[in-house]
Amino acid sequence: MFVLAIGVAALLYTWLGQSTASQSEGYGKFLNDVTADKVSKVVQKGDILTITTTGNPAATYTVNIPPLPTLTNVLEDMRRAAESDGGTFNPGIYETQPAPDNSWVGLLLTAVLPLLVIGGFIFFMMRQAQGTNNQALSFGKSRARMFLGNKTVVTFADVAGVDEAKTELQEVVEFLKYPEKFNTLGARIPRGVLLVGPPGTGKTLMARAVAGEAGVPFFSISGSEFVEMFVGVGASRVRDLFDQAKRNSPCIVFVDEIDAVGRQRGAGLGGSHDEREQTLNQILVEMDGFDTNTNVIVVAATNRPDVLDPALLRPGRFDRQVILDRPDMKGRVAILRVHIKGKPLDKNVSIEDLSRQSPGFSGADLANLVNEGAILAARRNRKTIGMSEFEEALERIVAGPERKSRIISDAEKLIIAYHEGGHAVVQRVLPKCDPVSKVTIVSRGMALGYTMALPSEDRYLQSKSEFEDKLAGLLGGNASERMIFGDTTTGSSNDIEKATTLARRMVTEFGMSDRLGPLSFGKRDELVFLGREIGEQRNYSDEIAKQIDEEVRAIIDRAYERATHVLETHRDRLEALAQKLIAEETVDGEGFESLFADLPPKENLHGLGPRRPEPPAAPTAPAGAAPKPDVPPSSAPAPNPA
């Protein structure tokens, strides 16, 4: 409105300026017409003259009288001049009429219009201020999204692989649907359920399934949505959230990533976390304050239960902690069956084999696996999804997409082949390494090649002998390069890093050092709002630190010697595998096992027990190592993703 008023005023100013310039020129024309006896009639209205000229047809125009001598004096002077020359002067019929009252136009332009402009500007600013005040007042409102219970979207049938968690939460559903069944026995409805598990295990999905099964309203909010830059907003939002929940009870309030606001209280850094503490205190009061007769169940999810405040975890607030871990093989089969529902599959697709090839995958990983397989099938213009698409999708997730544009020289391919062959041979020979399912020198992601070794069963314990075999397998690539080429490449950097980390954990965390004994070194208490590495405290002397370093080196040296011994014993198999990789680029599990046909089949033995003796040395080929390349490689393969 303000801009429109300015535009109108500018147009009026421009029009008036143009009008004044044209009227000055018109008065000069009028005097010339009078002198030439071309005026037949003149009508004066105030300062405006209306002139009618002679001729056929007659013309009419108007002019303003400038601040000069009066028109009658001008005409009288012109008459005298004409008579003195012996002529006559006829200015035509001269009339005088009352001038129109145009004072209101001037008043409008000079007084009313500026007032309107100023008033419009003030009104505009007040509207803006009112909107800002509304936004400021809305800061304390909850950002939770409400889903009505009559619109069931997710149920327990959509959740698979977590049967124990479903059993625990089924009781919560029964509390909401049939409260009298428990009230007659004096049972109290749980106030809160904490879902704990790694990312992607279905914590949010489980909470939505509880709401869908119970048929009650469901409020969803993230822990980070409570805290803003203004003091007091977090506590206000907590109060507003629980007020809405009580008005819609019985209902479920789901707080995702509650560790964002429920971290353990402490001294903090400079007192900058007072707002977060106020928010947490308000949550504690709402969950178990004086008002305990509410049918509101709080379901929260986190993957960091260790950083939560103890007052938040006590019974009466979060009565139950439900663990959602990564699924085992049976759970992965159930999850895959849920995600492949409604998708056209080839007859050769085996869900069990796919589950066996994806150990450690979470529910989100398996959903992504099925989706990637469907995308690959569509890219290949297929009508169904085959096992080849799922296996390709699995490799894309584990090692990254295939990089066909990367050009690798023959010399580097040879090094990569022996590097991956070293990993594979050592893992095949040592008894407690996982079976090798694929060896490839095809570049994927950041890796120039990889060896995939997958366990044949789910394991929850790992022994010292298993770690020792795993260390030898990690160092097999470096030992192979040194044995064949007499040199090593940067491709072993990640292998060495993983091996060193594992060896140090064996000494400092797992108590697997014969020299230092079953002791744990390094207190890993976490400071509030700081990472674990920053909060770790050293609780041992410099002498012990020296012994730890020496023990780590001894473990690595023993593993390297074992890897070298295995490769020297089975050098013919290593060279045969390397040549096969050069020719075919990828060797699957069956092709790899064909090189060890004269050895007993690989048994996946894990856990405690006496170590199996290593297989007898196979006859080695004549000493004739592959030639060392003239140009050392600038890049090298990454370690096996397993």
C-alpha positions in Angstrom: 0.0 0.0 0.0 2.8 2.4 0.9 4.6 1.7 -2.4 1.3 2.3 -4.3 0.8 5.7 -2.7 4.3 6.8 -3.6 3.6 5.7 -7.2 0.4 7.7 -7.4 2.1 10.8 -6.0 4.9 10.5 -8.5 2.5 10.2 -11.4 0.6 13.3 -10.2 3.8 15.3 -9.9 4.9 14.3 -13.4 1.5 15.1 -14.9 1.4 18.5 -13.2 4.9 19.3 -14.4 4.0 18.5 -18.0 0.7 20.4 -17.8 2.5 23.6 -16.6 5.0 23.5 -19.4 2.3 23.2 -22.1 0.2 26.1 -20.7 3.1 28.6 -20.9 3.5 27.8 -24.5 -0.2 28.2 -25.1 -0.3 31.8 -23.7 2.3 32.9 -26.3 0.3 31.3 -29.0 -2.8 33.2 -27.8 -1.1 36.6 -28.0 0.1 35.8 -31.6 -3.5 34.8 -32.6 -4.8 38.0 -31.1 -2.3 40.1 -33.1 -3.2 38.2 -36.3 -6.9 38.7 -35.7 -7.6 35.0 -35.5 -9.5 35.0 -32.2 -13.3 35.0 -32.4 -14.1 34.5 -28.7 -12.4 34.5 -25.3 -13.9 33.2 -22.1 -12.1 33.8 -18.8 -12.7 31.5 -15.8 -10.3 32.6 -13.1 -6.8 32.2 -14.4 -7.9 30.0 -17.3 -8.8 31.4 -20.8 -10.8 29.4 -23.3 -10.0 30.7 -26.8 -12.0 30.0 -29.9 -10.3 30.8 -33.2 -11.7 31.9 -36.5 -11.7 29.8 -39.5 -13.6 26.8 -40.7 -13.7 24.7 -38.7 -13.0 26.7 -35.5 -10.5 25.5 -33.0 -10.7 25.8 -29.2 -7.9 25.6 -26.7 -7.2 26.7 -23.1 -4.3 28.6 -21.5 -3.4 29.8 -18.1 -2.9 33.5 -17.5 0.6 34.0 -16.2 1.4 36.5 -13.4 1.7 39.5 -15.9 -0.3 42.7 -16.3 -4.0 42.1 -16.5 -5.4 40.9 -19.8 -7.6 44.0 -20.2 -4.6 46.3 -20.0 -2.8 44.1 -22.6 -5.8 44.2 -24.9 -6.2 48.0 -24.4 -2.5 48.6 -25.3 -2.9 46.5 -28.4 -6.1 48.4 -29.4 -4.3 51.8 -29.1 -1.4 50.6 -31.1 -3.7 49.4 -33.9 -5.6 52.7 -34.1 -2.5 54.8 -34.1 -1.5 52.9 -37.3 -4.9 53.7 -38.8 -6.3 50.2 -38.4 -8.9 48.5 -36.2 -8.5 46.0 -33.5 -11.1 43.3 -32.8 -10.2 40.8 -30.1 -13.5 39.0 -30.5 -16.2 38.6 -27.9 -14.6 38.8 -24.4 -16.6 37.2 -21.6 -15.8 36.7 -17.9 -17.3 33.7 -16.0 -16.9 32.8 -12.3 -13.8 30.5 -11.7 -14.5 26.9 -10.5 -13.7 26.0 -6.9 -10.7 23.7 -7.2 -9.4 24.3 -3.7 -10.3 20.7 -2.5 -8.0 19.3 -5.2 -5.1 21.2 -3.9 -6.0 20.3 -0.3 -6.1 16.7 -1.3 -2.7 16.8 -3.0 -1.0 18.9 -0.3 -2.5 17.7 2.9 -4.7 14.6 2.7 -2.5 12.5 0.4 0.7 12.7 2.7 -1.5 11.8 5.7 -2.8 8.8 3.8 0.7 7.7 2.9 2.0 8.1 6.5 -1.1 6.3 7.9 -0.7 3.4 5.4 3.0 3.1 6.4 2.1 3.0 10.1 -0.6 0.4 9.5 1.9 -1.8 7.5 4.4 -1.6 10.3 1.8 -2.5 12.9 0.8 -5.6 10.9 4.4 -6.7 10.7 4.9 -6.2 14.4 1.8 -8.2 15.1 3.0 -11.1 13.0 6.4 -11.0 14.8 4.6 -11.1 18.2 2.6 -14.1 17.1 5.7 -15.9 16.0 7.4 -15.0 19.3 4.4 -16.3 21.2 4.4 -19.5 19.2 8.0 -20.4 20.2 6.6 -22.1 23.3 4.2 -24.3 21.4 5.0 -27.9 20.8 6.3 -28.9 17.4 4.9 -32.5 17.8 3.0 -34.0 14.9 -0.2 -35.8 15.8 -1.4 -38.9 14.0 -5.0 -40.1 14.8 -5.4 -43.7 15.9 -8.2 -44.4 13.5 -5.8 -44.1 10.5 -3.8 -47.2 11.0 -0.7 -47.2 8.8 1.8 -49.5 10.5 1.1 -52.5 12.6 3.2 -55.3 14.2 2.7 -57.3 11.0 5.0 -54.7 9.3 7.7 -55.2 11.9 9.9 -58.4 11.6 13.1 -59.7 13.1 12.5 -58.4 16.7 10.1 -60.8 18.2 11.2 -60.2 21.8 10.7 -56.5 21.4 7.3 -57.0 19.9 6.3 -59.2 22.9 7.4 -56.5 25.4 5.4 -53.8 23.5 2.4 -56.0 23.0 1.7 -55.6 26.8 1.7 -51.8 26.3 -0.9 -52.2 23.6 -3.0 -54.3 25.9 -2.8 -51.7 28.6 -4.2 -49.1 26.2 -6.9 -51.3 24.7 -8.0 -53.2 27.8 -7.0 -51.2 30.9 -9.6 -52.9 33.1 -7.8 -56.3 32.7 -4.8 -54.9 34.6 -6.6 -52.5 36.9 -8.5 -55.3 38.5 -5.2 -56.8 39.6 -3.8 -53.5 40.8 -1.3 -53.2 37.9 -0.1 -49.8 36.9 0.3 -48.8 33.3 3.9 -48.2 32.3 4.8 -44.5 32.1 7.5 -44.9 29.6 9.3 -47.3 27.3 12.8 -46.7 26.1 13.8 -48.3 22.7 17.5 -48.9 22.6 19.4 -50.0 19.6 21.9 -49.2 16.8 20.7 -46.9 13.9 18.4 -48.6 11.4 17.1 -51.3 13.7 13.4 -50.1 13.6 13.0 -48.1 16.7 10.8 -45.5 15.1 8.9 -48.1 13.1 8.2 -50.0 16.3 6.8 -47.0 18.1 4.5 -46.3 15.1 3.4 -50.0 15.2 2.5 -49.7 18.9 0.2 -46.7 18.1 -1.3 -48.4 15.1 -2.1 -51.5 17.1 -3.5 -49.6 20.1 -5.7 -47.3 17.9 -4.9 -44.2 19.9 -3.5 -40.8 19.0 0.2 -40.7 18.4 2.4 -37.6 19.0 5.8 -37.7 17.3 8.6 -35.2 18.0 12.4 -35.2 17.9 14.5 -34.4 20.9 16.3 -31.6 19.1 13.0 -29.8 18.5 12.6 -28.9 22.1 15.6 -26.6 22.5 15.8 -23.2 20.7 18.0 -20.1 21.0 15.6 -18.5 23.5 15.7 -19.4 27.2 12.6 -21.2 28.5 11.3 -22.4 25.1 12.3 -26.0 25.7 10.4 -26.3 29.0 7.4 -24.5 27.5 7.3 -26.9 24.6 7.4 -29.9 27.0 4.5 -28.5 29.0 2.5 -27.8 25.8 3.2 -31.3 24.5 2.0 -33.0 27.6 -1.0 -30.7 27.8 -2.0 -31.8 24.3 -1.4 -35.4 25.1 -3.5 -35.3 28.3 -6.4 -33.7 26.3 -6.2 -36.6 23.8 -5.5 -39.4 26.3 -5.1 -42.3 26.1 -2.3 -41.6 23.7 1.4 -42.3 23.0 4.1 -39.6 22.9 7.1 -40.7 20.9 10.4 -38.8 21.4 13.0 -39.7 18.8 16.7 -39.3 19.6 16.0 -38.4 23.2 19.7 -38.2 23.9 19.7 -34.8 22.3 17.8 -33.4 25.3 18.2 -36.1 28.0 21.9 -36.2 28.4 23.3 -36.5 31.9 23.4 -33.3 33.8 26.7 -32.0 35.1 28.9 -28.9 35.4 28.9 -28.4 31.7 31.1 -25.9 29.9 30.7 -22.4 31.1 27.1 -23.0 32.2 25.9 -22.9 28.5 23.6 -25.9 28.9 21.2 -24.4 31.4 18.4 -24.3 28.9 18.9 -28.0 28.1 18.8 -28.9 31.8 15.6 -26.9 32.3 14.1 -28.9 29.4 15.2 -32.2 30.9 13.9 -31.2 34.4 10.5 -30.4 32.8 10.4 -33.8 31.1 11.2 -35.5 34.5 8.4 -33.7 36.2 5.9 -34.4 33.4 6.7 -38.1 33.4 6.5 -38.7 37.1 5.4 -35.6 39.0 2.4 -35.0 41.2 -0.1 -35.8 38.4 0.3 -39.5 37.9 -3.3 -40.4 36.8 -2.8 -39.8 33.1 -3.1 -42.4 30.4 -0.1 -41.0 28.5 2.7 -43.4 27.6 6.0 -42.0 26.5 8.0 -44.0 24.0 11.5 -42.8 23.4 14.3 -44.0 21.1 18.0 -43.6 21.4 21.2 -45.3 20.2 23.2 -43.7 23.1 21.7 -45.0 26.3 25.0 -44.6 28.1 24.8 -40.8 28.0 21.2 -40.5 29.4 20.6 -39.0 32.8 20.0 -41.7 35.5 16.9 -39.8 36.8 15.4 -40.3 33.3 16.0 -44.1 33.3 14.6 -45.0 36.7 11.4 -47.0 37.1 8.4 -44.7 37.2 9.6 -42.8 34.2 11.0 -45.3 31.7 9.8 -48.5 33.3 11.0 -50.6 30.4 14.1 -50.7 28.2 13.5 -52.7 25.1 16.6 -53.7 23.1 16.4 -53.7 19.3 19.7 -55.2 18.1 20.7 -56.1 14.6 18.8 -59.2 13.5 20.3 -62.6 13.3 20.0 -64.8 10.3 16.4 -65.8 11.1 15.4 -62.2 11.7 17.0 -61.1 8.4 15.0 -63.7 6.6 11.8 -62.4 8.1 12.7 -58.7 7.4 13.6 -59.6 3.8 10.2 -61.3 3.3 8.5 -58.1 4.5 10.4 -55.9 2.1 10.1 -58.2 -1.0 6.3 -58.4 -0.6 4.6 -57.2 -3.7 7.8 -57.3 -5.8 8.2 -59.7 -8.8 11.1 -62.1 -8.1 12.9 -64.7 -10.2 12.6 -68.3 -9.2 16.3 -68.4 -8.5 16.1 -65.9 -5.7 16.9 -67.5 -2.3 16.1 -65.4 0.7 18.1 -67.7 2.9 21.2 -67.2 0.8 20.7 -63.5 0.7 20.4 -63.4 4.5 23.5 -65.5 4.9 25.5 -63.0 2.7 24.4 -60.0 4.8 25.6 -60.6 8.4 25.4 -57.5 10.5 22.9 -55.8 8.4 20.2 -53.8 10.1 16.6 -53.6 9.0 17.2 -50.3 7.2 20.2 -51.9 5.4 18.1 -54.8 4.3 15.4 -52.5 3.0 18.0 -50.6 1.1 19.4 -53.9 -0.3 16.0 -54.8 -1.7 15.4 -51.4 -3.1 18.8 -51.3 -4.8 18.1 -54.7 -6.3 14.8 -53.4 -7.7 16.5 -50.3 -9.2 19.2 -52.4 -10.8 16.5 -54.7 -12.4 14.7 -51.6 -13.7 18.0 -50.2 -15.1 18.5 -53.5 -17.0 15.0 -53.4 -18.3 14.0 -56.6 -16.6 10.5 -57.6 -15.6 11.6 -59.4 -12.4 14.3 -59.1 -9.8 16.9 -61.8 -9.9 19.6 -63.1 -7.6 22.3 -61.4 -9.6 20.6 -58.0 -9.0 20.5 -58.6 -5.2 24.2 -59.8 -5.2 25.2 -56.7 -7.2 23.3 -54.5 -4.8 25.0 -56.2 -1.8 28.4 -55.4 -3.3 27.4 -51.8 -3.9 26.4 -51.4 -0.3 29.5 -53.1 1.1 32.2 -51.9 -1.2 30.6 -49.1 -3.3 29.6 -48.9 -6.9 31.8 -50.4 -9.6 34.1 -47.9 -11.1 34.6 -49.0 -14.7 36.1 -45.7 -15.7 39.1 -46.1 -13.5 42.1 -47.2 -15.6 44.6 -49.4 -13.8 47.9 -50.5 -15.4 48.9 -54.1 -15.8 51.6 -53.7 -13.2 49.2 -52.4 -10.6 46.7 -55.1 -11.5 49.3 -57.7 -10.7 50.1 -56.1 -7.3 46.4 -55.9 -6.5 45.9 -59.6 -7.5 48.7 -60.8 -5.2 47.5 -58.5 -2.4 43.9 -59.8 -2.4 45.2 -63.3 -3.0 47.3 -63.0 0.1 44.2 -62.1 2.2 42.2 -65.0 0.7 44.8 -67.7 1.0 45.6 -66.9 4.7 41.9 -66.7 5.6 41.3 -70.1 3.8 44.1 -71.9 5.5 43.8 -70.6 9.1 41.0 -72.5 10.9 39.2 -69.7 12.6 38.9 -67.2 9.8 35.6 -66.7 8.1 35.1 -68.6 4.8 36.0 -66.6 1.7 33.0 -66.1 -0.6 34.5 -63.8 -3.3 37.9 -62.3 -4.3 38.0 -59.5 -6.9 40.3 -56.9 -8.3 37.4 -54.9 -9.7 37.5 -51.3 -8.5 34.6 -50.4 -6.3 34.3 -47.1 -4.4 37.7 -46.2 -2.9 38.9 -49.8 -3.1 40.9 -51.2 -6.0 39.9 -54.7 -5.0 38.6 -56.6 -2.0 38.2 -60.1 -0.4 34.8 -60.9 1.0 34.8 -63.3 3.9 31.4 -64.0 5.5 30.6 -66.0 8.6 28.4 -69.0 8.2 26.6 -68.3 11.5 25.8 -65.5 13.9 28.4 -65.1 16.7 28.2 -63.2 19.9 31.6 -64.1 21.4 35.1 -64.0 19.9 38.1 -65.8 21.4 41.7 -64.9 21.5 42.7 -67.5 18.9 40.0 -66.1 16.6 41.5 -62.6 16.9 45.0 -64.0 16.2 43.8 -65.7 13.0 41.9 -62.5 12.0 45.1 -60.4 12.5 47.0 -62.8 10.3 44.3 -62.5 7.6 44.5 -58.7 7.7 48.3 -58.8 7.3 48.2 -61.4 4.5 48.0 -58.7 1.8 51.1 -56.9 3.0 53.0 -60.2 3.6 52.1 -61.3 0.0 53.4 -58.1 -1.5 56.7 -58.4 0.4 57.2 -62.0 -0.5 56.4 -61.7 -4.2 57.8 -58.3 -5.1 60.2 -57.6 -2.2 58.4 -54.4 -1.5 55.1 -53.1 -0.1 52.6 -50.5 -1.2 50.2 -48.0 0.3 47.4 -50.5 -0.2 48.3 -52.1 3.2 47.7 -48.9 5.2 44.1 -49.6 6.1 45.0 -53.3 6.9 47.7 -52.2 9.2 45.5 -49.6 10.9 42.8 -52.2 11.6 45.3 -54.8 12.8 47.0 -52.3 15.1 43.6 -51.2 16.6 42.5 -54.8 17.2 45.8 -55.8 18.8 45.7 -52.8 21.1 42.1 -53.6 22.1 43.2 -57.2 22.8 45.8 -55.8 25.3 43.9 -52.9 26.9 40.3 -53.9 26.8 39.9 -57.7 26.5 42.8 -58.8 28.8 44.2 -61.1 26.2 47.9 -60.3 26.9 50.0 -63.1 28.4 52.5 -60.6 29.7 50.1 -58.0 31.3 47.3 -60.4 32.2 43.6 -59.9 32.4 43.7 -56.1 33.1 41.8 -53.2 31.5 43.8 -50.0 30.8 42.3 -46.6 30.2 39.3 -45.2 32.0 36.7 -44.3 29.4 34.4 -42.1 31.3 32.6 -39.6 29.1 32.5 -35.9 30.1 29.1 -34.2 29.6 28.6 -33.1 25.9 32.1 -34.3 24.9 33.2 -37.3 22.9 34.6 -40.4 24.4 38.1 -39.8 23.1 38.3 -36.4 24.8 36.9 -37.8 28.0 39.2 -40.8 28.2 41.5 -40.8 31.2 44.9 -42.6 31.4 45.0 -44.6 34.6 48.4 -46.4 34.1 52.0 -45.4 34.4 54.6 -44.7 31.7 56.2 -48.1 32.3 52.8 -49.9 31.7 52.3 -47.8 28.6 55.7 -49.0 27.3 54.8 -52.6 28.1 51.4 -52.1 26.2 53.2 -50.9 23.1 55.7 -53.8 23.3 52.9 -56.3 23.7 51.0 -54.8 20.8 54.1 -55.0 18.6 54.6 -58.7 19.7 51.1 -59.6 18.8 51.4 -58.0 15.3 54.8 -59.6 14.7 53.5 -63.1 15.6 50.5 -62.6 13.3 52.7 -61.3 10.4 55.0 -64.4 10.8 52.0 -66.7 10.7 50.7 -65.0 7.5 54.1 -65.2 5.9 54.5 -68.9 6.8 51.1 -69.7 5.3 51.9 -67.9 2.1 55.3 -69.5 1.7 53.7 -72.9 2.3 50.9 -72.4 -0.2 52.8 -70.2 -2.7 51.6 -72.2 -5.6 48.0 -71.6 -4.7 48.7 -67.9 -4.2 50.2 -67.6 -7.7 47.4 -69.7 -9.3 44.8 -67.4 -7.6 46.6 -64.3 -8.7 46.8 -65.5 -12.4 43.1 -66.4 -12.2 42.3 -62.9 -10.9 44.3 -61.3 -13.7 42.3 -63.4 -16.3 38.8 -63.2 -14.8 39.0 -60.2 -12.4 36.5 -61.9 -10.0 36.7 -65.4 -8.4 33.6 -66.6 -6.5 33.6 -69.0 -3.6 33.4 -72.2 -5.6 36.2 -71.1 -8.0 38.3 -70.2 -5.0 37.7 -73.5 -3.3 38.7 -75.4 -6.4 42.3 -74.3 -5.8 42.2 -76.1 -2.4 40.6 -79.3 -3.6 43.4 -81.5 -2.0 42.8 -79.8 1.5 40.0 -80.7 3.9 36.9 -78.5 3.4 36.9 -75.2 5.3 35.2 -75.6 8.7 33.9 -72.5 10.4 35.1 -73.2 13.9 34.8 -70.4 16.4 34.7 -70.0 20.2 36.9 -71.6 22.8 38.8 -74.9 22.5 42.1 -76.3 21.4 43.6 -74.8 18.2 43.4 -77.0 15.2 46.8 -77.8 13.7 47.4 -76.0 10.4 47.1 -78.2 7.3 50.3 -79.8 6.1 52.3 -77.9 3.6 51.3 -78.5 0.0 54.0 -79.1 -2.6 55.3 -75.7 -3.7 56.0 -74.7 -7.2 59.6 -74.1 -8.3 61.0 -70.8 -7.1 60.0 -68.3 -9.8 58.3 -65.3 -8.4 56.4 -63.0 -10.6 58.5 -60.1 -11.9 58.5 -57.0 -9.9 57.0 -54.1 -11.8 59.3 -51.3 -12.9 57.0 -48.5 -11.8 55.7 -48.7 -8.2 52.0 -48.1 -7.9 50.6 -44.8 -6.8 47.5 -46.4 -5.3 46.7 -49.7 -3.8 43.7 -51.8 -2.9 41.7 -51.2 0.2 41.3 -54.0 2.7 38.5 -56.6 2.5 35.2 -55.1 3.7 34.5 -58.1 5.9 
